[in-house]
Amino acid sequence: MPPAKKRTRSYDAAKIRTAVRSQFVNVRDVVLALEPERLELPTRLGGWTVRELAAHVTMGLGAVTRFLAMPEPPAREVALLDWPFATASAAAQVDEAVRAYAAQELDELYARTLAGFDEALPEVTAGRLTPTRFGAMTLDDFLVTRTVELIVHTDDLNDALPDADIPYDRQALAACTRLLADALAVKAPGGAVEVRVPPFAVVQCVQGPRHTRGTPPNVVETDPLTWIRLATGRTDWETVLDAARVSASGERADLAELLPVMS
């Protein structure tokens, strides 16, 4: 696991909590209006149907409630920027749990998940630690990871249901973009390449000559959703280059070998 940077980007805890809830509601409102046959459509996530993906979204938010019901850990074990590199280890467990969740009625599942979240959060004090699948984290850091779960899977649902048009909460989209950009900088530390994802993130990465002023010699620029798809393996470098969804200038501005950041 690449070491997390010593100086981590800060997030406004209140805004993140609001954004997480908002994005969950965005998904709920569309999913619960789908006709039964559309819930059985395939998604780009292996063998998961829309129903299974929709159920998985509740697992991501429901984890907050489940973990807060456990005893508070004595010390933090996982930093925010460790999380993107740890997620792949849980893939088999998640897939098994999704099948069980998808067997439930989605309206009841979404209602129970949101009610649990709303009841658990007001009681939480600043600095609260929570257990997670990967070790103890601060609750505020864990909630930032929920923006990644929610935004990425919102995009998965929009891919499977092109006319659904589930909206992206701006604050959740920003946090997701920034965390994945910062993870790239951890994975490939350096200052030779500047990666720009306007309007949310700019990071420097890749070993080599570091620029100090003016336009850097190696620049990669793309939009937030394209970046998120690249960072999570939903698309690949050559595809987005060919589609002109990313611009890359400079001899070092090829991120193909560094992507995805998490999977």
N, C-alpha and C positions, 0 to 999 in steps of 0.2 A: 504494500500500500504506500503510495507516495506520501511524504510528510506534508502536513498542512502548513501553510504559510504562518509565520508568527503573527503577522498583522492581518486580521481578517476584516473584511468589509462589515460595517454595522448595518443593522436593519431596525426599523421602528417597530417595536413589538406590537403595539396597538394596531398599526396599519396592517401588519402581517396577519394578525388574528382576524381582522375584518375581511381581508382579501381571501383568506382560506375559506371562510364561511361563504363569502359571496360567490366564489368559483364553484363550490359544492352545490349551491342553490342553482347556479346557471346550468349545471349538468342535470340536476334533478328535474328542473322544469321541462327540459326537452325529453329526457329519458322516459319520464312517467307519462308523456303524451304519445309515445310511439305505439303503433299498432303491433299486436303480438307477433305477426310474421316478420316485422322488421327487427325485432329483438333477436331473431334467429339468423340474421345475416352474418357473414364472416367478417373478421377484422384483419388487420395486417399483423396481429400478434399471434402468430402460429395458429393453434387450433381454437382460440377463443372466439366465441360469438359476441355480438353486441350485448346480449344479456350478461354474459360472463364478464365482459369488460365493465359494464355498468355496475355489476356487483363488486368488482375489484375497487372501483372508486370509493365505495362505502368502506371498504377495508382500510384504505389509506387514511380517511378521516377518523374512522372508528378506533384506529390504533391510539390516537391521542387519549380518548376516554379510557381505553383498556389499560394503557400504561400508567395513567394518572391514578388509577384505582389500586396500583401496586405500591408497596413501600418505597419511599424515596431513597435512591442510592446514596451512599456516603460521599462519593466523589465522581467527577466527570471522567469518562473513559474515552469518549469519542468527540472530536471537534467537528464543527460544521463541514469543513472541507475534507474530512475523512469520509463522510457519508457517501458521496458519489462513487467512490472506489470500492465500497463494501457491499453495494446492493446486489451485485451479480451472485453472491454466495447464497442468497435466499430464494433464488428463482424456483427451485423445485418445491420448496415449502409453500410459496405463494401460489403456485399453480394448483397444488392439491387443495388449498383452502378456498380458492376461487370456485371450484366445483360445488363445494358445500354452500357457499354464500349464494350462488346463482340458483340454487334449488328453492330459495325463499321467495316470497312475494316482494317484488321490488318496491312497491309503494310503502309497505311496512318497514322494509329494510332501510330505506332512505329516511323515513320519519323517525325511526328509532335512533339512527346514527346522528342525525342533526340534533335531536333532543338531548342525547347524551353529551354531545359536544357543548351545547349551550349550557347545560347544567354543570359540567365539569370546570369550564374555564373561569367563571367569576370567582371561584374559590382559590385560584392559584395565585401565589405571591411571586414577586420578582425574584429571579435567581433560582427558581424551582428546578430541581433535577428530575429527570424521568428515565426509567429504564426503556430501552428500545431493543429491537432484534439484534442490534450490533454493539450494544453497550450503552452505558449511561450518557445522556446528553442533557444540555439545558433544554427546558421546554421551549424557550424562544428559538433556539437553533432547530429543534425538531419541527416546529411549525414552519420554519423556512423550507425545510425539506418537503413539507406537504404542498407547498406551491409547485414544486417540480412534479410531484405525483399528479396533482390535479391538472396542471396545464398540459403536461405531456399526454395524459389520457383523454383530456378534452380534445386534443388534436387527433388522437387515435380515433375517437368517436366521430369527429367531423370528417375524417378520411373515409370511414366506413359508411357514413350517412351524409353525403355531400350537400344535401339540401337541408340538413338539420340546423347548421349555422349556430352552434352553441357559442355564445360570446365568451371572450377572454377578459377577465377582470384585469385592468391595467396594472394594478399594484402586484397582483399575483404573477402576471406575465413578466414584469420587471424583475421581481425577485428570482424567478426561475432562470431567466436569461443571465442575470448576474452571477448566480451560484455556479451555473455550468461554465460560464466564461472564466471565473476564478479557478474552477477545477482544472481547466486547461492550463492555466498559468502554473498550477501546482504540478501537474503532470509533466510539463515541459518548461521548467524555469529558465529565465533568461530575458533578454531585452532586444533580440534581433528582429522580432516580428511584432507588429502592433495589430491586434484583432479588434475591430470596431463593430459593435452591434447597436447602431443608433435606434432609439434615443436612450438606451439603457446602460450600455457597458462598453468600456474600452480597457483592454488588458494587454500587457506585453509578455511575450513568451519566447521560447526557443533560444538556445545558447548561440552566441555570436556577437558581433560588434553591436554595441548599444548606442542608439542615437540620443542626443541631448537637446536638440532644438530643431525647429523646422519640420518639414515633412519627412517621416521616417522612410528609409529605402525599401522596406518590406511591409506591405500593408494588406490585410485581409478585411473585407467589409461585407456584411450581409444583414438581412433583416432578422428580427427576433425569432420568428417561427422557423425560418430556414436554419438558423443557428441551433435551435433546440432540436430539430430533426437530425442535424449532423451530429450533435453532441450525444444523442441517445441512440444513434444507429438506425433511425427511421429512413434516412437517405444516405448517400455517400458523396464523397468529394467530387468525383468525376461527373456525376449526375447533375449536381447543382452548378458546376462550372459550365457544362454544356447548355444548361437551361438559363444561363446568365443570372442565376439567383445569388451568386457570390462573385465579388471581384477580388483578384489576387494579383498584386504587383510586387516585383522583386524576386530575386533568385531563391530566396528562402521562404517565400510565401506559399508554400504547399503544405497543407495540414493533413494530407491523406493518411500518413503513417501515424498520426496522433489521434485519429478519430475512429470510433466514437470515444468520448470521455467516459461515459457510463453506459451500461447495457443491461 
